[in-house]
Amino acid sequence: MAPGGLARKADGLLGEGGKRMLLLDQEKCKPNMPAFQYLSKYARMCGGECITVVNGTTIKILEEACAACLNRAKHCPGEAVRIINLPANLETNLTHRYGPNAFKLHGLPTPRPGTVLGLLGINGIGKSTALNVLAGRLKPNLGKLKDPPGWTDIMAYYRGSELQKYFKCLLEDQLGVAHKVQLDTDFVKQLAGKKVGELLRARDQRGAWEHTAKTLDLMHLLDREVQALSGGELQRFAIAATVIREADVYMFDEASSFLDVKQRMTATDVIRSLVNNDGADETGERKEESDEDRRSRARYVIVVEHDLAVLDYMSDYICCLYGEAGAYGVVTKIAGVRNGINNFLAGYIPAENMRFRAEELSFHVSGAEAHDQLASESGMGKAVMGQVSYPGMSKTLEKDGSKFTLHIEPGFFKGAEIIGLLGENGCGKTTFMEMLAGAFDPKDGESSPSADKGNVSEHSLASIGVSYKRQHYAPRLRKFQGTVQELFEKCIQSVCADRLFRLLVLKPLNMEALEKLYVKNLSGGELQRVAITLCLGQPASVYLLDEPSAGLDCEQRIIASKVIRRWVINHMQKTAFVIEHDFVMASALADRVIVYTGQPGVECTANAPKGVVEGFNDFLKMLDVTFRRDPANFRPRVNKKNSTKDREQKAAGQHFVFDAEEDPADRAAEKETQGGKKKK
């Protein structure tokens, strides 16, 4: 559970008359902390055991505490205590609780054989908990902490459901589980010193390691040790090491992190191949069914994914999770892909008549934003920066005996626009951004700027003011020993007092929940939001953001994209360059795009900025992928490969259709899902 936890206040949305839940974060309530000293002062003050000190080191608070003690706990410093009103109907179906005053999960996803089930929800809502239960790593206690149930009682609890059959097979060792966990330092430490090739060969149980390694572009890494892999290389290795195992249940927890758009599509195809074996040979002709075909129909595949385009493309069904981050999570009933994702974005589950978010998340520019922009352009806002040109240039980098050359075509940018950088990993996007930020020594490598009068000199835009959020910001930020509030006071104190900055940036990014937390203890997603805030809080003419979605959950990504647009474009009327591999977020941000072409890691070209229609179409054409927009909320959706829509758009040369229209295939698929049939 991430420190701080709260991603959004939901009081009043989930119903009235429900019970209260008291959460005590022991990490914020240690003996040397103000919260411990405060609560110790009120221990047993009411004459009962509402608040007690155990062994002089641990605070315990009863959820059934009297009103006076609850009020005292509510005012505990350091946000160590949270009191949450639960929905009135949240009385049953409790799957697991970690302990008193700790997170609990209601319900479980119900996987179906031969299909991919996607789990969608914010960070800290119980997705990993659900995976651990279904993997057999965590025995559900059904909320009974004092007398946990045995498997006989658990099986009786799920009697008559599909989960009863699933758990029965799991207990009888009839289901082998292959689980790709989230990548962290522990994952690398366990495999340190071992080479990629020897690990893949040792784990291969399907005779598929070589084919999988070629598909995921791992062949040139076989002699490299795991700890030397980059984030994207490590992710591809982890996926390969999972799919080559012989298993009945495959689980993938955030499989797209660190991957570029092309790699995400490839990884999705590899994961879907676990259930897509339909008995056809390479020519498409039907062949005699093999053992592998039968196994693929019986396999369960469960994925957790925050990239909505990848989740949509990968899944057959969706289970949403809602609730309060770090407090409780509720798993919804299974739904079709389109309805499931759209219900989550709408913040409303029709089948359960449950509203869990006040506002709908949409990718359509609102009328208010358009009005703000018109007002700014008519002179009521800040002055728009004029057009700035940059020259054509080249940059050659050498490292460990290898050489990479980036060619940059001349281009220009102007105020009140966001330019997206689209390309594979290793094609020079970060190099280009560092050149704009002035992070390179002009004497390094080779540069040939054709500087014209009035253009930016050399590589850098530093002379006109640049604010840069790096891709690898975490090591620098974690060196800071103070709290988030102290970091803001040191770096962006003046703007933090600005009413509009608090309204447009701090509030939607939920910085208030993090202010008292120490920077070094923040989770990856929390640190990303802090880094975005620091970047936007710096006065500049050009804002450079390298992968602002990394570490953020699906909801935070949409919010972050709107924050960047509202602050940089609508309010400041400045320019932003953004590197983004989440296609949904990239399409929500960009006004124009720079498309990168060439051979990654060897020689690439950053083409001149293009309009989004032309740029996205050129980029997607290279990937051989087509997108359309959903008419309900304008989110980009990947067309299934070789589907009618995919073939029509490719024939018309429209790899990204910007006009949202209803797809008859979507309606048919949703009707089939509602009828309980398996989606093909």
C-alpha positions in Angstrom: 0.0 0.0 0.0 1.5 3.3 -1.0 2.1 5.9 1.7 -0.5 8.6 1.8 -2.9 6.5 -0.1 -5.8 8.8 -0.9 -6.3 9.5 -4.5 -9.7 11.1 -4.4 -12.3 11.9 -1.7 -15.5 10.1 -2.5 -17.7 11.0 0.6 -21.3 11.4 -0.4 -21.0 9.6 -3.7 -21.3 6.0 -2.5 -24.5 6.3 -0.5 -25.6 7.3 3.0 -26.1 5.4 6.1 -23.1 3.1 5.7 -20.6 2.3 8.4 -17.4 4.1 9.1 -14.0 2.7 8.5 -11.0 4.0 10.5 -7.5 3.7 8.9 -4.4 4.0 10.9 -1.1 4.2 9.0 1.5 2.7 11.3 4.3 4.1 9.1 3.2 7.6 10.2 2.6 6.7 13.8 5.9 5.5 15.1 7.1 6.4 18.7 9.2 9.3 17.6 6.5 10.9 15.4 3.9 13.6 16.4 1.0 11.3 15.6 2.1 8.7 18.2 2.7 11.3 20.9 -0.7 12.9 20.2 -2.6 9.6 20.3 -0.7 8.4 23.4 -1.9 11.5 25.2 -5.5 10.4 24.7 -5.1 6.7 25.4 -7.8 5.3 27.7 -8.9 8.9 28.4 -12.6 7.9 27.9 -12.3 5.1 30.4 -12.5 2.4 27.7 -10.1 0.9 25.2 -11.0 3.1 22.2 -7.4 4.3 22.0 -4.6 2.2 23.5 -0.8 1.8 23.4 0.4 -1.7 22.9 3.8 -2.6 24.3 4.7 1.1 24.3 5.4 1.1 20.6 2.1 0.6 18.7 -1.2 2.6 18.7 -4.4 0.7 18.5 -7.8 2.4 17.8 -11.1 0.6 17.8 -13.4 1.2 14.8 -16.3 1.1 17.3 -14.7 3.9 19.3 -16.9 6.4 21.1 -17.7 9.7 19.4 -15.2 11.6 21.6 -12.3 9.4 20.7 -13.2 9.3 17.1 -13.1 13.1 17.1 -9.7 13.1 18.7 -8.4 10.6 16.2 -9.8 12.7 13.4 -7.5 15.6 14.4 -4.4 13.5 14.7 -1.4 15.3 13.1 0.6 14.0 10.1 -2.5 12.4 8.5 -1.9 9.2 10.3 -5.6 8.6 10.8 -8.4 8.6 8.2 -12.1 8.1 9.0 -14.0 7.1 5.9 -17.7 6.7 5.4 -18.5 3.4 3.7 -21.3 2.8 1.2 -24.6 1.7 2.8 -24.6 -1.5 0.7 -21.0 -2.5 1.5 -22.0 -5.0 4.1 -21.3 -8.3 2.4 -18.9 -10.1 0.0 -15.8 -9.1 2.0 -12.9 -11.1 0.5 -9.9 -10.1 2.5 -8.8 -7.7 5.1 -5.1 -7.1 6.0 -5.8 -6.3 9.6 -7.5 -3.8 12.0 -7.6 -0.3 10.6 -6.1 -1.7 7.3 -7.2 -2.1 3.6 -10.0 -4.5 2.7 -11.2 -5.9 -0.6 -14.8 -6.7 -1.4 -15.5 -9.2 -4.2 -13.1 -11.0 -6.6 -12.8 -10.9 -10.4 -14.2 -14.0 -12.0 -11.8 -15.2 -14.8 -13.2 -17.2 -17.7 -11.2 -19.9 -19.5 -10.0 -19.1 -23.0 -10.3 -15.4 -22.5 -8.3 -12.4 -21.3 -9.8 -10.6 -18.3 -8.7 -7.0 -17.7 -8.7 -5.4 -14.3 -9.2 -1.6 -14.3 -8.8 0.7 -11.3 -6.7 3.4 -9.6 -3.6 2.6 -7.6 -4.1 1.3 -4.1 -7.6 -0.1 -4.9 -6.8 -3.8 -4.6 -5.9 -5.1 -8.1 -2.6 -6.7 -6.9 -4.5 -8.1 -3.9 -7.0 -9.8 -6.2 -4.2 -11.2 -8.3 -2.5 -12.7 -5.3 -5.7 -14.3 -4.1 -6.4 -15.8 -7.5 -2.7 -17.0 -7.8 -3.0 -18.8 -4.5 -0.3 -16.6 -2.9 -2.8 -15.0 -0.5 -5.4 -17.0 1.4 -8.6 -14.9 1.7 -9.8 -14.4 5.3 -13.3 -13.2 4.4 -12.7 -10.3 6.9 -12.4 -12.7 9.9 -9.2 -11.5 11.6 -9.5 -13.3 14.9 -10.6 -16.7 13.5 -9.6 -16.9 9.9 -11.6 -19.5 7.8 -10.0 -22.7 6.4 -10.3 -23.6 2.8 -13.4 -25.7 3.5 -15.2 -22.6 4.8 -13.9 -20.5 1.9 -15.1 -23.1 -0.6 -18.5 -23.1 1.1 -18.6 -19.3 0.9 -18.2 -19.4 -2.9 -20.5 -22.4 -3.4 -22.5 -22.2 -6.6 -20.2 -19.6 -8.3 -17.5 -20.0 -11.0 -14.9 -19.1 -8.3 -15.8 -22.3 -6.4 -14.7 -24.4 -9.4 -11.6 -22.2 -9.8 -10.5 -22.5 -6.2 -11.2 -26.2 -6.2 -8.9 -26.8 -9.1 -6.3 -24.4 -7.6 -6.3 -26.4 -4.3 -6.0 -29.7 -6.1 -3.0 -28.5 -8.0 -4.9 -28.7 -11.3 -4.1 -25.1 -12.1 -0.5 -24.0 -12.6 0.0 -20.3 -12.2 2.5 -18.1 -14.0 2.5 -14.6 -12.5 4.4 -11.6 -13.9 4.6 -9.2 -11.0 5.2 -5.4 -11.1 8.8 -4.6 -11.7 10.7 -3.4 -8.7 14.1 -3.6 -7.1 13.3 -6.9 -5.4 12.6 -8.5 -8.8 16.1 -7.5 -10.1 17.9 -8.5 -6.9 16.5 -12.0 -7.0 18.0 -12.5 -10.5 21.2 -10.4 -10.2 24.2 -12.0 -11.7 22.3 -14.3 -14.0 22.1 -13.9 -17.8 19.0 -13.4 -19.8 19.6 -16.4 -22.1 20.3 -18.9 -19.3 17.2 -17.8 -17.4 14.9 -18.1 -20.5 16.3 -21.5 -21.3 15.9 -22.7 -17.7 12.3 -21.5 -17.5 11.1 -22.7 -20.9 8.4 -25.4 -20.5 6.7 -24.9 -23.8 9.6 -25.1 -26.2 8.9 -21.4 -27.1 11.8 -19.4 -25.6 13.6 -18.7 -28.9 10.5 -17.7 -30.8 9.3 -15.5 -27.9 12.8 -13.9 -27.5 12.8 -13.0 -31.2 9.3 -11.6 -31.1 10.1 -9.5 -28.1 13.5 -8.4 -29.5 15.6 -10.1 -26.8 18.0 -12.0 -28.9 20.8 -9.4 -28.7 20.4 -9.4 -24.9 20.9 -13.1 -24.2 24.4 -12.7 -22.8 23.6 -9.6 -20.7 23.0 -9.9 -17.0 19.6 -9.0 -15.7 20.7 -6.1 -13.5 22.2 -4.4 -16.6 18.9 -4.3 -18.5 17.0 -1.0 -19.0 13.4 -0.7 -17.8 12.0 -1.6 -21.2 14.4 -4.5 -21.7 13.6 -5.8 -18.2 9.8 -5.6 -18.9 10.1 -7.6 -22.1 12.3 -10.2 -20.4 9.7 -10.5 -17.6 6.9 -11.0 -20.1 8.9 -13.6 -22.0 9.9 -15.5 -18.8 6.1 -15.7 -18.0 4.6 -16.8 -21.3 7.2 -19.6 -21.9 6.1 -21.4 -18.7 3.5 -24.1 -19.0 0.6 -22.9 -16.9 -3.2 -22.8 -16.8 -3.4 -19.3 -15.3 -1.3 -16.4 -16.6 -1.3 -13.1 -14.8 0.4 -9.9 -16.0 0.6 -7.0 -13.6 1.3 -3.8 -15.6 2.9 -5.3 -18.6 3.2 -2.1 -20.7 5.3 0.0 -18.3 8.6 1.2 -19.8 7.6 0.0 -23.3 7.1 2.2 -26.3 3.9 2.1 -28.4 5.3 -0.5 -30.9 6.6 -2.7 -28.0 3.2 -2.5 -26.2 1.4 -3.7 -29.3 3.9 -6.6 -29.7 3.7 -7.5 -26.0 -0.1 -7.5 -26.3 0.0 -9.9 -29.2 2.3 -12.2 -27.3 -0.1 -12.2 -24.3 -3.2 -12.7 -26.4 -1.5 -15.6 -28.2 -2.0 -17.6 -25.0 -5.7 -17.8 -25.7 -5.9 -17.0 -29.4 -4.7 -20.4 -30.7 -7.7 -21.3 -32.9 -6.3 -24.3 -34.7 -5.4 -22.5 -37.9 -2.0 -22.7 -39.6 0.1 -19.8 -40.9 -2.0 -19.6 -44.1 -5.2 -19.3 -42.2 -6.4 -22.8 -43.2 -8.0 -25.0 -40.6 -5.9 -27.8 -39.3 -6.4 -30.7 -36.9 -6.8 -29.6 -33.3 -3.6 -30.2 -31.3 -3.0 -30.4 -27.5 -1.8 -26.8 -27.6 -5.1 -25.7 -29.2 -7.1 -27.4 -26.5 -4.9 -25.9 -23.7 -5.2 -22.4 -25.1 -9.0 -22.7 -24.9 -8.8 -23.7 -21.2 -6.2 -21.1 -20.2 -7.1 -18.2 -17.9 -5.3 -14.9 -18.6 -5.7 -11.9 -16.2 -4.1 -8.5 -16.8 -3.8 -5.3 -14.8 -3.1 -2.4 -17.1 -3.3 1.4 -16.9 -2.9 2.2 -20.6 -6.5 2.2 -21.7 -5.7 1.6 -25.4 -3.6 -1.5 -24.5 -6.2 -2.7 -22.0 -8.9 -2.4 -24.6 -6.9 -4.2 -27.3 -5.7 -6.9 -25.0 -8.9 -7.8 -23.1 -12.1 -9.8 -23.8 -13.8 -8.7 -20.6 -13.3 -6.1 -17.9 -13.7 -6.0 -14.1 -13.6 -2.5 -12.7 -12.5 -1.7 -9.1 -13.7 1.3 -7.2 -13.6 2.6 -3.7 -11.1 4.6 -1.7 -7.4 4.2 -2.4 -5.6 2.6 0.5 -8.8 2.0 2.4 -11.1 -0.4 0.5 -11.8 -1.7 -2.9 -14.9 -3.1 -4.6 -14.8 -5.4 -7.6 -17.6 -5.0 -10.1 -19.3 -7.7 -12.1 -17.7 -8.7 -15.4 -18.5 -6.5 -18.4 -17.7 -6.2 -22.0 -14.5 -4.3 -22.8 -16.1 -1.2 -24.2 -18.8 -0.9 -21.6 -16.4 -1.8 -18.8 -13.9 0.9 -19.7 -16.6 3.5 -20.4 -18.4 2.8 -17.1 -15.1 3.4 -15.3 -14.5 6.7 -17.1 -18.1 7.7 -16.4 -17.7 6.9 -12.7 -21.0 5.0 -12.7 -21.8 1.2 -12.8 -25.3 0.9 -14.3 -25.7 -2.8 -13.4 -25.2 -1.9 -9.7 -26.6 1.6 -9.8 -23.4 2.8 -8.2 -21.9 6.3 -8.6 -18.3 6.3 -7.4 -17.0 9.5 -9.0 -18.6 12.9 -9.2 -17.2 13.8 -12.6 -16.9 11.9 -15.8 -13.4 11.5 -17.3 -13.6 12.6 -21.0 -11.1 13.2 -23.7 -13.2 15.9 -25.3 -12.2 19.6 -24.8 -14.9 21.2 -22.7 -16.7 24.3 -23.6 -15.2 26.1 -20.5 -11.7 25.3 -21.8 -12.6 26.6 -25.2 -14.0 29.7 -23.7 -10.8 30.2 -21.6 -8.7 29.9 -24.8 -10.9 32.4 -26.7 -10.7 34.8 -23.8 -6.9 34.6 -23.7 -6.6 35.1 -27.5 -8.9 38.1 -27.3 -6.6 39.8 -24.9 -8.1 38.9 -21.5 -5.3 36.5 -20.7 -1.5 36.3 -20.8 0.2 37.3 -24.0 0.8 34.4 -26.4 4.5 33.8 -27.2 5.4 34.4 -30.9 6.7 31.8 -33.3 10.2 30.5 -32.5 12.3 28.6 -35.1 15.0 26.1 -34.5 17.6 25.0 -37.1 18.4 21.7 -38.6 21.2 20.0 -36.7 22.8 16.6 -36.0 24.1 15.1 -32.8 26.3 12.0 -32.4 26.6 10.2 -29.1 29.2 7.5 -28.3 28.9 5.1 -25.4 30.6 1.7 -24.7 32.0 1.6 -28.3 28.6 2.1 -30.0 27.6 5.3 -31.8 24.1 6.9 -32.3 23.4 9.8 -34.6 20.3 12.0 -34.4 19.3 14.2 -37.3 16.9 17.0 -36.5 14.9 18.7 -39.3 14.4 22.5 -38.9 11.0 23.4 -37.5 9.2 26.0 -35.3 6.9 26.2 -32.4 4.7 28.9 -31.0 2.9 29.8 -27.8 -0.2 28.0 -26.6 0.6 24.6 -28.2 1.8 21.2 -27.1 4.1 19.3 -29.4 4.2 15.5 -28.9 7.3 13.4 -29.6 6.3 10.1 -31.1 8.8 7.3 -31.7 10.3 4.0 -30.5 12.6 3.7 -27.6 16.2 4.5 -28.5 15.3 6.8 -31.4 16.5 10.0 -29.7 13.5 11.7 -28.2 15.1 12.3 -24.8 18.3 13.4 -26.6 16.3 16.0 -28.5 14.7 17.2 -25.3 18.0 17.4 -23.5 19.3 19.5 -26.4 16.4 21.9 -26.1 17.0 22.1 -22.3 20.7 22.8 -22.8 21.7 19.7 -21.0 24.4 18.8 -23.5 27.8 20.5 -23.8 27.8 22.1 -27.2 31.2 20.6 -27.9 30.1 17.0 -27.3 29.6 14.9 -30.4 28.9 16.6 -33.7 26.5 19.5 -34.3 25.8 21.5 -37.4 23.3 24.2 -36.6 22.3 26.4 -39.5 21.7 29.4 -37.3 19.6 32.1 -38.9 19.1 35.5 -37.5 16.3 35.4 -34.9 16.6 31.6 -34.4 17.5 29.8 -31.2 21.3 29.7 -31.0 23.0 26.3 -31.0 20.8 23.6 -29.5 19.4 25.2 -26.4 16.2 27.1 -25.6 17.6 28.0 -22.2 17.9 31.7 -23.2 14.1 32.0 -23.4 13.4 30.0 -20.3 12.9 26.2 -20.0 11.4 24.0 -17.3 12.4 20.3 -17.7 10.9 17.2 -16.1 13.4 14.5 -16.8 12.5 10.8 -17.5 14.8 9.7 -14.6 13.8 12.3 -12.0 13.4 9.9 -9.1 17.1 9.6 -7.9 17.5 13.3 -7.6 14.2 13.9 -5.8 14.7 11.0 -3.3 17.9 12.7 -2.1 15.7 15.4 -0.6 15.3 14.7 3.1 12.3 16.8 3.9 8.5 16.6 3.2 6.7 17.4 -0.1 5.6 20.7 1.4 9.2 21.6 2.3 10.3 20.7 -1.2 7.7 23.0 -2.8 8.6 25.8 -0.4 12.2 25.4 -1.5 11.6 25.2 -5.3 8.3 26.8 -6.2 7.2 28.8 -3.1 6.0 31.8 -5.0 3.7 30.0 -7.3 2.3 27.7 -4.6 0.7 30.8 -3.1 -1.0 31.6 -6.4 -4.8 30.8 -6.2 -5.0 29.6 -9.8 -2.0 27.3 -9.5 -3.6 25.7 -6.4 -6.9 25.4 -8.3 -5.5 24.2 -11.7 -2.5 22.1 -10.6 -2.2 21.3 -6.9 -5.9 20.4 -6.3 -6.5 18.0 -9.3 -3.1 16.3 -8.7 -4.1 15.8 -5.1 -0.9 17.4 -3.7 -2.6 18.2 -0.4 -2.7 14.5 0.5 1.1 14.3 0.0 2.3 17.6 1.6 3.2 16.0 5.0 4.9 12.9 3.5 8.6 12.6 3.2 9.7 12.7 -0.4 12.1 9.7 -0.1 9.1 7.6 1.0 6.8 8.4 -1.9 5.6 5.7 -4.3 6.5 5.9 -8.0 3.1 7.5 -8.9 3.2 10.0 -6.1 6.7 11.0 -7.0 5.7 11.5 -10.6 2.9 13.8 -9.6 5.4 15.8 -7.5 7.8 16.0 -10.5 5.0 17.3 -12.8 4.0 19.9 -10.2 7.6 21.1 -9.8 8.0 21.4 -13.6 4.8 23.3 -14.1 5.6 25.5 -11.1 8.7 26.9 -12.7 8.4 30.2 -14.7 9.3 29.3 -18.3 8.4 29.9 -21.9 8.9 26.2 -22.8 8.0 23.2 -20.7 9.6 19.9 -21.4 8.0 16.7 -20.0 9.6 13.3 -20.6 7.0 10.5 -20.1 4.7 12.2 -17.5 2.3 9.2 -17.4 5.0 6.7 -16.1 3.9 5.4 -12.7 0.4 7.0 -12.9 -2.8 5.0 -12.8 -5.4 5.2 -15.5 -7.4 8.0 -13.8 -4.3 10.1 -12.8 -3.1 10.0 -16.5 -6.2 11.6 -17.8 -6.2 14.2 -14.9 -2.5 14.9 -15.5 -3.0 15.5 -19.2 -5.8 18.0 -18.5 -3.7 19.7 -15.8 -0.8 20.2 -18.3 -3.2 21.6 -21.0 -5.1 23.9 -18.6 -2.0 25.3 -17.0 0.5 25.6 -19.9 -1.9 26.2 -22.7 -5.1 27.8 -21.4 -3.6 29.8 -18.6 0.0 30.5 -19.3 -0.3 30.5 -23.1 3.2 28.8 -23.3 4.6 25.9 -25.2 5.2 22.3 -24.1 7.1 19.4 -25.7 5.9 16.1 -24.3 7.3 12.5 -24.8 4.6 10.0 -24.2 4.1 6.3 -25.0 0.5 6.1 -23.7 -1.3 6.8 -26.9 -4.5 7.8 -25.1 -2.6 10.5 -23.2 -0.5 11.5 -26.2 -3.7 12.1 -28.3 -5.2 14.1 -25.4 -2.2 16.4 -25.2 -0.8 17.0 -28.6 -1.6 19.9 -31.0 1.2 18.9 -33.3 3.6 16.0 -33.3 7.3 15.3 -34.2 7.5 11.8 -35.7 10.9 9.9 -35.4 12.0 7.6 -38.2 15.1 5.5 -38.7 16.9 2.6 -36.9 16.7 3.0 -33.1 20.1 3.0 -31.4 21.9 3.6 -34.7 20.6 6.6 -36.7 17.3 8.4 -36.5 15.6 11.5 -37.7 13.3 13.9 -35.8 11.1 15.2 -38.6 9.6 18.7 -38.6 6.4 19.1 -36.5 3.2 18.1 -38.3 -0.5 18.5 -37.6 -1.9 15.8 -35.4 -3.9 14.2 -38.2 -1.0 13.8 -40.5 1.5 13.1 -37.7 -0.5 10.4 -36.0 -1.4 8.7 -39.3 2.3 8.6 -40.3 3.3 7.2 -37.0 0.6 4.5 -36.9 1.2 3.6 -40.5 4.8 2.6 -39.4 3.3 0.5 -36.7 0.7 -1.1 -39.0 -2.0 -0.2 -36.4 -5.3 1.7 -36.7 -7.2 3.7 -34.1 -10.7 5.2 -33.9 -12.4 7.3 -31.3 -15.2 6.1 -29.0 -18.3 8.3 -29.4 -19.2 8.1 -25.7 -16.1 9.9 -24.4 -13.7 10.4 -27.4 -11.1 8.0 -26.1 -8.9 6.4 -28.8 -9.5 2.7 -29.3 -7.2 0.2 -31.2 -9.0 -1.7 -34.0 -8.5 -5.4 -33.7 -6.0 -6.6 -36.3 -7.6 -7.5 -39.6 -11.1 -6.5 -38.4 -13.5 -4.8 -40.8 -12.7 -1.4 -39.3 -9.0 -2.1 -39.5 -9.1 -3.0 -43.1 -11.4 -0.1 -44.1 -9.2 2.5 -42.4 -6.0 1.0 -43.9 -7.6 1.0 -47.4 -8.6 4.7 -46.9 -5.1 5.6 -45.6 -6.7 6.7 -42.3 -4.8 5.0 -39.5 -6.3 7.4 -36.9 -9.9 8.5 -37.4 -10.5 11.6 -35.4 -14.3 11.7 -35.9 -16.0 9.6 -33.3 -18.7 7.2 -34.7 -20.4 4.1 -33.5 -19.0 0.8 -34.7 -21.7 -1.8 -35.3 -19.2 -4.5 -34.3 -19.0 -2.9 -30.8 -22.8 -3.0 -30.4 -22.8 -6.7 -31.4 -20.0 -7.6 -29.1 -21.7 -5.9 -26.1 -25.0 -7.7 -26.8 -23.1 -11.0 -27.0 -21.4 -10.2 -23.6 -24.7 -9.3 -22.0 -26.0 -12.6 -23.2 -23.3 -14.4 -21.3 -21.5 -15.8 -24.4 -17.8 -15.8 -24.9 -16.5 -13.0 -27.1 -14.5 -14.1 -30.1 
